[in-house]
Amino acid sequence: MAVVVADDGTSADVKRTLLPARAREGTVIRVSLGSDGRPDWSSAELDETERQRRLKAAEEQLKKMSQGDPGGDIQL
């Protein structure tokens, strides 16, 4: 089983065999919806461009957060 998290934050357990063979933690997968509104896992494809975009955005956010840290010890 794999936990798949949608863009809206909802998650679902999906049989690993339904996902593309190269899917790993952090992989972005595009999947079409069937006529019933549920994911059609047979259409699942890796989206490397989106994965790279998300990684870059996360790195930039981390860099911004670290720039505001003066460092040193916390004194109460």
VEXTINU-823451 format. One record per residue: residue number from 1; x, y, z of N, C-alpha, C in turn. Coordinates in Angstrom, 1 decimal. Example, Ala and Ser with C-alpha at 12.3 -4.5 7.8 and 13.67 -1.06 7.14 Angstrom:
BEGIN
[1, [13.2, -5.7, 7.8], [12.3, -4.5, 7.8], [13.2, -3.3, 7.8]];
[2, [12.8, -2.2, 7.1], [13.7, -1.1, 7.1], [12.9, 0.0, 7.9]];
This chain:
BEGIN
[1, [0.8, -1.2, 0.0], [0.0, 0.0, 0.0], [0.9, 1.3, 0.0]];
[2, [0.3, 2.3, -0.6], [1.0, 3.6, -0.6], [0.0, 4.6, -0.1]];
[3, [0.4, 5.7, 0.5], [-0.4, 6.8, 0.9], [-0.3, 7.8, -0.2]];
[4, [-1.3, 8.2, -0.8], [-1.3, 9.2, -1.9], [-2.0, 10.4, -1.3]];
[5, [-1.3, 11.6, -1.4], [-1.9, 12.8, -0.9], [-2.3, 13.7, -2.1]];
[6, [-3.5, 14.1, -2.2], [-4.0, 15.0, -3.2], [-3.6, 16.5, -3.0]];
[7, [-3.7, 17.3, -4.0], [-3.3, 18.7, -3.9], [-4.1, 19.4, -2.8]];
[8, [-5.4, 18.9, -2.5], [-6.2, 19.6, -1.5], [-5.9, 19.1, -0.1]];
[9, [-4.9, 18.2, 0.0], [-4.5, 17.7, 1.3], [-5.1, 16.4, 1.8]];
[10, [-6.1, 15.9, 1.0], [-6.8, 14.7, 1.4], [-5.8, 13.5, 1.0]];
[11, [-6.0, 12.4, 1.7], [-5.1, 11.3, 1.4], [-5.9, 10.0, 1.2]];
[12, [-5.3, 9.1, 0.6], [-6.0, 7.8, 0.3], [-4.9, 6.7, 0.3]];
[13, [-5.3, 5.5, 0.7], [-4.4, 4.3, 0.6], [-4.7, 3.7, -0.7]];
[14, [-3.6, 3.5, -1.5], [-3.7, 2.9, -2.8], [-2.8, 1.7, -2.9]];
[15, [-3.2, 0.6, -3.6], [-2.4, -0.5, -3.8], [-1.2, -0.1, -4.6]];
[16, [0.0, -0.5, -4.1], [1.2, -0.1, -4.8], [1.3, -0.5, -6.3]];
[17, [0.6, -1.7, -6.5], [0.6, -2.2, -7.9], [-0.2, -1.4, -8.9]];
[18, [-1.0, -0.5, -8.4], [-1.8, 0.4, -9.2], [-1.0, 1.7, -9.7]];
[19, [0.1, 1.9, -9.0], [0.9, 3.1, -9.3], [2.0, 2.8, -10.3]];
[20, [2.5, 3.8, -11.0], [3.6, 3.6, -11.9], [4.8, 2.9, -11.2]];
[21, [5.5, 2.1, -11.9], [6.6, 1.3, -11.4], [7.6, 2.2, -10.7]];
[22, [7.9, 3.3, -11.2], [9.0, 4.2, -10.7], [8.5, 5.1, -9.6]];
[23, [7.3, 5.0, -9.2], [6.8, 5.9, -8.1], [7.5, 5.6, -6.8]];
[24, [7.9, 6.7, -6.2], [8.6, 6.6, -4.9], [8.1, 7.8, -4.0]];
[25, [8.6, 7.8, -2.8], [8.2, 8.9, -1.9], [8.6, 10.2, -2.5]];
[26, [7.7, 11.2, -2.5], [8.0, 12.5, -3.1], [7.6, 12.6, -4.6]];
[27, [7.2, 11.5, -5.2], [6.8, 11.5, -6.6], [5.5, 12.2, -6.8]];
[28, [5.4, 13.0, -7.9], [4.2, 13.6, -8.2], [3.5, 12.8, -9.3]];
[29, [2.3, 12.4, -9.1], [1.6, 11.6, -10.1], [0.3, 12.3, -10.6]];
[30, [0.2, 12.3, -11.9], [-1.0, 12.8, -12.5], [-2.0, 11.7, -12.8]];
[31, [-3.2, 11.8, -12.4], [-4.2, 10.7, -12.7], [-5.5, 11.3, -13.1]];
[32, [-6.1, 10.8, -14.1], [-7.4, 11.2, -14.6], [-8.5, 10.7, -13.7]];
[33, [-9.6, 11.4, -13.7], [-10.8, 10.9, -13.0], [-11.7, 10.1, -14.0]];
[34, [-12.2, 9.0, -13.5], [-13.2, 8.2, -14.3], [-14.5, 8.9, -14.4]];
[35, [-15.4, 8.3, -15.1], [-16.8, 8.9, -15.2], [-17.5, 8.9, -13.9]];
[36, [-17.1, 8.1, -12.9], [-17.7, 8.1, -11.6], [-17.0, 9.1, -10.7]];
[37, [-16.1, 9.9, -11.2], [-15.4, 10.9, -10.4], [-14.3, 10.4, -9.5]];
[38, [-14.0, 9.1, -9.6], [-12.9, 8.5, -8.8], [-11.6, 8.4, -9.7]];
[39, [-10.5, 8.4, -9.1], [-9.2, 8.3, -9.8], [-9.2, 7.0, -10.7]];
[40, [-8.8, 7.2, -11.9], [-8.6, 6.0, -12.8], [-7.1, 5.7, -12.8]];
[41, [-6.6, 4.8, -11.9], [-5.2, 4.6, -11.6], [-4.5, 4.0, -12.9]];
[42, [-5.2, 3.5, -13.8], [-4.6, 3.0, -15.0], [-4.0, 4.1, -15.9]];
[43, [-4.5, 5.4, -15.6], [-4.0, 6.5, -16.3], [-2.9, 7.3, -15.6]];
[44, [-2.5, 6.8, -14.5], [-1.4, 7.4, -13.7], [-0.1, 7.6, -14.4]];
[45, [0.4, 8.8, -14.3], [1.7, 9.1, -14.9], [2.6, 9.9, -14.0]];
[46, [3.9, 9.7, -14.0], [4.8, 10.6, -13.2], [4.9, 12.0, -13.8]];
[47, [5.0, 13.0, -13.0], [5.1, 14.4, -13.5], [6.4, 14.9, -12.9]];
[48, [7.5, 14.7, -13.5], [8.8, 15.1, -13.0], [9.0, 16.6, -13.0]];
[49, [8.4, 17.3, -14.0], [8.5, 18.8, -14.0], [7.8, 19.4, -12.7]];
[50, [6.7, 18.9, -12.4], [6.0, 19.4, -11.2], [6.7, 19.0, -9.9]];
[51, [7.3, 17.8, -9.9], [8.1, 17.4, -8.7], [9.3, 18.4, -8.5]];
[52, [10.0, 18.7, -9.6], [11.1, 19.6, -9.5], [10.7, 21.0, -9.1]];
[53, [9.5, 21.5, -9.6], [9.0, 22.8, -9.2], [8.7, 22.8, -7.7]];
[54, [8.1, 21.7, -7.2], [7.7, 21.7, -5.8], [9.0, 21.6, -4.9]];
[55, [10.0, 20.9, -5.3], [11.2, 20.8, -4.6], [11.9, 22.2, -4.5]];
[56, [11.9, 22.9, -5.6], [12.5, 24.2, -5.7], [11.8, 25.2, -4.7]];
[57, [10.4, 25.1, -4.8], [9.6, 26.0, -3.9], [9.9, 25.7, -2.4]];
[58, [10.1, 24.4, -2.1], [10.3, 24.0, -0.7], [11.7, 24.5, -0.3]];
[59, [12.7, 24.4, -1.2], [14.1, 24.9, -0.9], [14.1, 26.4, -0.7]];
[60, [13.3, 27.1, -1.5], [13.3, 28.6, -1.4], [12.6, 29.0, 0.0]];
[61, [11.6, 28.3, 0.3], [10.9, 28.5, 1.6], [11.8, 28.3, 2.8]];
[62, [12.6, 27.2, 2.7], [13.5, 26.9, 3.8], [14.6, 27.9, 3.9]];
[63, [15.1, 28.4, 2.7], [16.1, 29.4, 2.7], [15.6, 30.7, 3.3]];
[64, [14.3, 31.1, 3.0], [13.7, 32.3, 3.6], [13.6, 32.2, 5.1]];
[65, [13.2, 31.0, 5.6], [13.1, 30.8, 7.0], [14.4, 30.9, 7.7]];
[66, [15.4, 30.3, 7.1], [16.8, 30.3, 7.8], [17.4, 31.7, 7.8]];
[67, [17.0, 32.6, 6.8], [17.6, 34.0, 6.8], [17.1, 34.8, 7.9]];
[68, [15.9, 34.5, 8.5], [15.3, 35.2, 9.6], [15.8, 34.8, 11.0]];
[69, [16.6, 33.7, 11.0], [17.1, 33.2, 12.2], [18.5, 33.8, 12.6]];
[70, [18.6, 34.6, 13.7], [19.8, 35.2, 14.0], [20.8, 34.2, 14.6]];
[71, [20.4, 33.0, 14.8], [21.4, 32.0, 15.3], [21.6, 32.2, 16.8]];
[72, [22.4, 31.4, 17.4], [22.8, 31.5, 18.8], [21.8, 30.8, 19.7]];
[73, [22.0, 30.9, 21.0], [21.1, 30.2, 21.9], [19.9, 31.1, 22.3]];
[74, [18.9, 30.4, 22.7], [17.7, 31.0, 23.2], [17.8, 31.3, 24.7]];
[75, [17.5, 32.5, 25.1], [17.5, 32.9, 26.5], [16.1, 33.2, 26.9]];
[76, [15.7, 32.6, 28.0], [14.4, 32.9, 28.6], [14.5, 33.9, 29.7]];
